[in-house]
């Protein structure tokens, strides 16, 4: 990696870092020789010497910080920010930490579904929450409330917070839009129209009530009608009528045979 590119990379890493880093740690992360890292850090310190953001070197630990020349302006800015009221988003983050502490930043953002960096920073500046080490991951931190929060709330212990279940029970969720009467009547009218049309279609498609001649075209039409109306469970076929016709003809034939026997 080129020297200029390496310097910019280290500057970006130190900007997002929550703690100071040694050159050895940075070299291990970037998989670069430690001598190149040290050279790039020295160059970065020289470039940032007169800017608003400088690089602090505390016994081999490097971290970005504001220039002391502008400490008065920065202090006034922070004090003005602290005098502002907490936003709804910040209060939401504080409530999550209070009831789920200790909790990580990733877990907070998973619950809220949005980035919570600004709210966490605001709460840390006000001293309402604090960072503690994460026993399961040394690279991250956990957040918990402070004694100052209890002082603001007038509580002696975190366990004195209102029960979460009772708070949730008092929250009324917005009603989901229900189907209006006009929509219900429209749906009912459409259902009636469909029910009225199906018998008409069946009547038009059915063959005439004549003895079954065995023509394949009429048989095919009846099968198509049965296939169409099966999903709506309407029974309308010509088979019963055909059976009745066949039975009547058989009875007539038997009566004719009996008359012929009597005459004989």
Secondary structure by P-SEA (a helix, b strand, c coil): ccaaaaaaaaaaaaaaccccccaaaaaaaacccaaaaaaaaaaaaaaaccccbbbbbcccbbbbbccccaaaaaaaaaaaaaaccccaaaaaaaaaaaacccccaaaaaaaacccaaaaaaaaaaaccbbbbbccccccbbbbbbcaaaaaaaccccccccccaaaaaaaccccccccccaaaaaaaaaaaaaaaaaaaaaaaaaccccccccccaaaaaaaaaaaaaaccccccccaaaaaaaaaaaaaaaaaaaaaaaaaac
